[in-house]
Structures are given as C-alpha cells and as structure tokens.
C-alpha cells in the first residue's frame, strides 16, 4: 500500500514562494521593457507577463484554481455520502472554481468589457474595466446564497475562508477598479499601470494559496470517509 501525505503548511509555503518567484520575474521583465527598453529578451518577458494568457503565471493560477475545484469535489463527495445539509454548497463551490480555472486560462470575463461599456456609456473612471459590474453582481448573489454555509463552518476554517476571499476579491475587483481608473487617465503611464496589474495578480495568487491551505486543513480534519484506490478492473485480471 502506498500512502500519499500532503502537508497543508508545506504546500502553502511551496505555492506561496512560487507566486513570489513568478511575480519577481514579471516585474524584472516589465522593468526591462519599459524602463531599460530591452524588447522581448528572447521571449522571457512574455513568458512571465501576468497580463497575458497561455504563459507560466496563467498556468500557475489555472492549476491552483483547478486544485481548489478538485479538493472541493472531494469534500462534496464526502458530504453527500453523509447526507450533509451543505453538500450542495460544496458542489456549487467546486463548479465555481472549475469555471474560474477555465476563465483564468481563457480570460472570458474580459469579453464583457466592450458590451458593458456600450450599455452603460462608460468611457473612463473606476468602472473603465466594466466587467467588474458583473463581478459585483455575482459576488452579491454568492454572499447571499452562501451566508449560512460560511457561518456553519468550523471557526478556524471560516476565518481562513474569509481571509482568502478578502485577499482574492481585493485583487480581482479592488485593484482592477484602481487599475481601470488609472488606465483611463490621459496621463496614464504604461509601466505604472503594469505595477497595478502585478499587485492585482499577486493578491489573486495569494488568496488562492490561502484557500488551498484552508481546504487541505478542512480535508485533514473533517473528511474521514473518502479513500482513493488504484486497481485493475476484475476482467483485466482474468
């Protein structure tokens, strides 16, 4: 028998330092491009650009969100077996994080910007990146639907969930609004905007790392009835 042990603390440390490393590479690349004027650096800059798709930061964030979805699915299976009253909430979270992982890789939310700008007549200001309007609507619905679920969590896990959510939302919506406001200014400097963007992406990464830590702790403390078994189907052994 092979036992696989995953330490919540060591996992969070590894993912956290990986995020720091990616962000440092991003800042070095942007400094090289916009301050020193060194073009592409053989693709290094784009490889670590947190404002682009299909590169290392996007892969890192996508895999972390996917890991959240998998952990939430494991918890949801356990809760369903126990007929827990919040089993559906865990399933909903698993689906939400799967959608977030897909969006992180494909950036579907950015396709809302132009239609919403046209609808609301917005051309500048804090809502310049108008997809945040849809983001706040979704967040409001989520908080209403999950209010009792959050209160029912064990106290230590509840605070970890809330901390992770506050960090993530401050990046994905808070700094997105600040960055949008700055990007719409006639005096906007591209390098300064990219610093806004780097802070935003780092907060998103940090929030997800805290959430993974919370989910691993919850799983080790409160999920006892799920086993992962690898074996050949009986027909293959005959």
Phi, psi and omega in degrees: 000138177249123178257130180254116181254128179240117179275120178304316183292313181295323178296315179296319178299314181298312181294323179295313179293327176297319178296317178299316180298315179298319182291323177296317177298321178297314182293320177300316180296315181292324176296318179298318184286310191264341179256314183266344177074031181261065170021243189258340183053051178058033178089355182300316185298311181292330181297328183247013182285114183287352181261012179240165178262164171059042174223190187295313177300320179295319178295316179302309182294321179297314180295323178294318177295322177294322176298320176300315180299319180293314179298318178295325177294319177299315179296319180298320178299315179299314182293326178294319178297326180271000183055042179291143184294339181254018179302319181295327178294320177295320177297319178298318178297319179300318179292318180300315182287333172295317178295321178296322179297316179296317180293324179300322182280324187255346180056047179297327185299332181291341179286352177276345189299305184295315178299321181287326174299317180293319182295315185262358178065038182261127179233355180195176176095186185300333181262024180303319171272085195292350179297340180297336176299311177297325179298316180291325177297312179298317180299319180297315179297318180299314182296323178294315183290330187251009183301308181293324177301315181296318179295331183279349180292151172306146189304314182294322179289322180302314181292326175294317177301312182294321178296313179301315180296318181296318179296314183296313182293325178298330176277304190291331178246313184300301181285338173296322177293315179298317179295322177296317177301314182292320181296334182273354180285143178294339181262014183302132176253129188299319181296317179297319177300318181293333174292319173304312184296321179297317178297318178301310183294324180293320177296321177299313179300314182297318179299320180290324177298316178297322181292320176299317177301316180297317181294320178295319177296317179297318181297315181291330185268330191232357178245106185243355191246023178240126178236144178250115186239130177252125176200159176287145172298149186303326182294332182283344181269351184278000000 
